[in-house]
Amino acid sequence: MGKLSVRSRVLVGAAGAAVVAAGTFGAVSATASPAAQNQAPVSVAGSGVTESAHLSVDAATRAAQAALAAAKKEGQKVSVAVVDRNGNTLVTLRGDGAGPQSYESAVRKGFTAVSWNAPTSELVKRLQSVPNLKDIPGTLFLPGGTPVQVKGAPVAGIGVAGAPSGDLDEKFAQAGAAALR
């Protein structure tokens, strides 16, 4: 490789200095000023704060495994999903031989159950009076989802899909919820 011209060396040096300066600026701006370090953190309490319970990943896994085991005991090939109180997936298990559609259906049933804090079999009945409920994104109004509650408030939803009937799916979802007692 040949020598760099004076102009090239100056440009490379200037670029290097700019990178060092940017890094230094970022490090300095990321640290709090001495005045800010002497201020106590703001503490909020009372009516401006709520607390909520959450299902642990270990508990979600235990519930999913129990639902899958209940289905396997009856020779059913299903997928199981456990979602948190916000509908985010915590655990999914796709049983051996479960259909490809069952995975997404299980997630959506769990999401639906936790969103309305009700078994999806009950929510199916509500469609008669409010048919546009089924249009809400991410929901699936078919039996097979059950909520998990703490003090009456939803903390998770368990969805099962893939059995020949929604009643069986829901039975297996309830077996998963029972494993948390």
C-alpha positions as CSV (number, residue, x, y, z in Angstrom):
1,M,0.0,0.0,0.0
2,G,1.4,3.4,-0.9
3,K,1.9,6.4,1.3
4,L,-1.0,8.7,2.0
5,S,-0.7,12.3,0.7
6,V,-0.5,15.1,3.2
7,R,-4.1,16.0,2.4
8,S,-5.3,12.4,3.0
9,R,-3.4,12.2,6.3
10,V,-5.0,15.5,7.4
11,L,-8.5,14.2,6.5
12,V,-8.0,10.9,8.3
13,G,-6.6,12.7,11.3
14,A,-9.6,15.1,11.4
15,A,-12.0,12.2,11.1
16,G,-10.3,10.4,13.9
17,A,-10.4,13.5,16.1
18,A,-14.1,14.0,15.3
19,V,-14.9,10.4,16.4
20,V,-13.0,10.9,19.6
21,A,-14.7,14.2,20.3
22,A,-18.1,12.6,19.6
23,G,-17.4,9.8,22.0
24,T,-16.2,12.2,24.7
25,F,-19.3,14.4,24.2
26,G,-21.5,11.4,24.5
27,A,-19.8,10.2,27.7
28,V,-20.0,13.7,29.2
29,S,-23.6,14.2,28.2
30,A,-24.6,10.8,29.6
31,T,-23.3,11.6,33.1
32,A,-25.4,13.8,35.3
33,S,-24.2,17.3,36.2
34,P,-23.0,17.8,39.8
35,A,-26.2,19.8,40.5
36,A,-28.4,17.0,39.3
37,Q,-26.5,14.5,41.4
38,N,-27.3,16.4,44.6
39,Q,-31.1,16.2,43.9
40,A,-33.1,13.5,45.4
41,P,-35.0,11.2,43.0
42,V,-38.7,12.0,42.6
43,S,-40.9,9.6,44.5
44,V,-44.5,9.2,43.4
45,A,-47.1,7.5,45.6
46,G,-50.8,7.5,46.2
47,S,-53.4,7.9,43.5
48,G,-50.9,8.4,40.7
49,V,-49.5,4.9,40.9
50,T,-51.0,1.4,40.4
51,E,-49.5,-1.9,41.1
52,S,-50.2,-5.1,39.2
53,A,-49.4,-8.8,39.5
54,H,-47.6,-10.7,36.7
55,L,-47.2,-14.3,36.0
56,S,-43.6,-15.5,36.0
57,V,-42.1,-17.4,33.1
58,D,-41.7,-20.4,35.3
59,A,-45.4,-20.4,36.2
60,A,-46.4,-19.8,32.5
61,T,-44.2,-22.7,31.5
62,R,-45.8,-25.0,34.1
63,A,-49.3,-24.0,32.9
64,A,-48.4,-24.6,29.3
65,Q,-46.8,-28.0,30.0
66,A,-49.9,-29.0,32.1
67,A,-52.2,-28.1,29.2
68,L,-50.1,-29.9,26.7
69,A,-50.0,-33.0,29.0
70,A,-53.8,-33.0,29.4
71,A,-54.2,-32.9,25.6
72,K,-51.6,-35.7,25.1
73,K,-53.3,-37.9,27.7
74,E,-56.5,-37.7,25.5
75,G,-54.5,-38.3,22.3
76,Q,-55.0,-34.7,21.0
77,K,-52.3,-32.8,19.1
78,V,-52.5,-29.1,20.1
79,S,-50.5,-26.0,20.6
80,V,-50.6,-24.0,23.8
81,A,-49.8,-20.3,24.4
82,V,-49.6,-18.4,27.6
83,V,-49.7,-14.6,27.3
84,D,-49.2,-12.0,30.0
85,R,-51.7,-9.4,31.3
86,N,-50.9,-7.2,28.3
87,G,-51.3,-10.0,25.8
88,N,-47.6,-10.5,25.2
89,T,-46.6,-14.1,24.6
90,L,-44.7,-15.6,27.5
91,V,-44.6,-19.3,26.4
92,T,-45.8,-21.3,23.4
93,L,-45.6,-25.0,23.0
94,R,-46.5,-26.7,19.8
95,G,-47.3,-30.4,20.5
96,D,-46.0,-33.2,18.3
97,G,-48.1,-33.3,15.2
98,A,-50.1,-30.2,16.0
99,G,-51.4,-28.4,12.9
100,P,-49.6,-25.3,11.6
101,Q,-52.6,-23.1,12.2
102,S,-52.9,-24.1,15.9
103,Y,-49.9,-22.1,17.0
104,E,-51.3,-18.7,16.0
105,S,-54.8,-19.6,17.1
106,A,-53.6,-20.5,20.6
107,V,-51.8,-17.2,20.9
108,R,-54.9,-15.3,19.8
109,K,-57.2,-17.3,22.1
110,G,-55.0,-16.5,25.1
111,F,-54.9,-12.8,24.1
112,T,-58.7,-12.7,23.8
113,A,-59.2,-14.4,27.2
114,V,-56.9,-12.0,29.1
115,S,-58.2,-9.0,27.2
116,W,-61.8,-9.6,28.4
117,N,-60.9,-11.5,31.6
118,A,-63.3,-14.3,30.4
119,P,-63.2,-17.7,28.9
120,T,-63.4,-17.4,25.1
121,S,-66.4,-19.8,25.1
122,E,-68.3,-17.1,27.0
123,L,-67.1,-14.4,24.7
124,V,-68.4,-16.4,21.7
125,K,-71.9,-15.9,23.1
126,R,-71.4,-12.2,23.2
127,L,-70.9,-12.1,19.5
128,Q,-74.7,-12.6,19.0
129,S,-75.4,-9.1,20.5
130,V,-72.1,-7.4,19.4
131,P,-70.9,-9.1,16.2
132,N,-68.2,-6.6,15.5
133,L,-66.2,-7.7,18.6
134,K,-64.6,-10.3,16.3
135,D,-63.1,-7.4,14.2
136,I,-60.7,-6.3,17.0
137,P,-57.1,-7.1,15.8
138,G,-55.4,-10.0,17.5
139,T,-58.6,-11.6,18.9
140,L,-60.1,-15.0,18.1
141,F,-63.6,-15.7,19.4
142,L,-63.5,-19.5,19.5
143,P,-63.6,-21.7,22.6
144,G,-60.1,-22.6,23.9
145,G,-58.9,-19.6,25.9
146,T,-59.1,-19.1,29.6
147,P,-58.0,-16.2,31.8
148,V,-55.7,-16.6,34.8
149,Q,-56.7,-14.2,37.6
150,V,-55.2,-12.9,40.9
151,K,-57.8,-11.3,43.2
152,G,-60.2,-11.2,40.2
153,A,-57.9,-9.3,38.0
154,P,-56.4,-10.9,34.9
155,V,-52.7,-11.7,35.0
156,A,-52.5,-14.0,32.0
157,G,-54.4,-15.9,29.4
158,I,-54.0,-19.5,28.3
159,G,-54.9,-20.5,24.8
160,V,-55.1,-23.9,23.3
161,A,-55.9,-24.8,19.7
162,G,-55.8,-27.9,17.5
163,A,-58.2,-30.3,19.1
164,P,-61.3,-31.3,17.0
165,S,-63.6,-29.1,19.2
166,G,-63.2,-25.9,21.1
167,D,-64.7,-27.6,24.1
168,L,-61.6,-29.8,24.3
169,D,-59.3,-26.9,23.7
170,E,-60.9,-25.0,26.6
171,K,-60.7,-28.1,28.8
172,F,-57.0,-28.3,28.2
173,A,-56.5,-24.6,28.8
174,Q,-58.4,-24.9,32.1
175,A,-56.0,-27.8,33.0
176,G,-53.1,-25.4,32.5
177,A,-54.7,-22.8,34.7
178,A,-55.4,-25.5,37.4
179,A,-51.7,-26.3,37.5
180,L,-51.1,-22.8,38.9
181,R,-53.3,-23.3,42.0
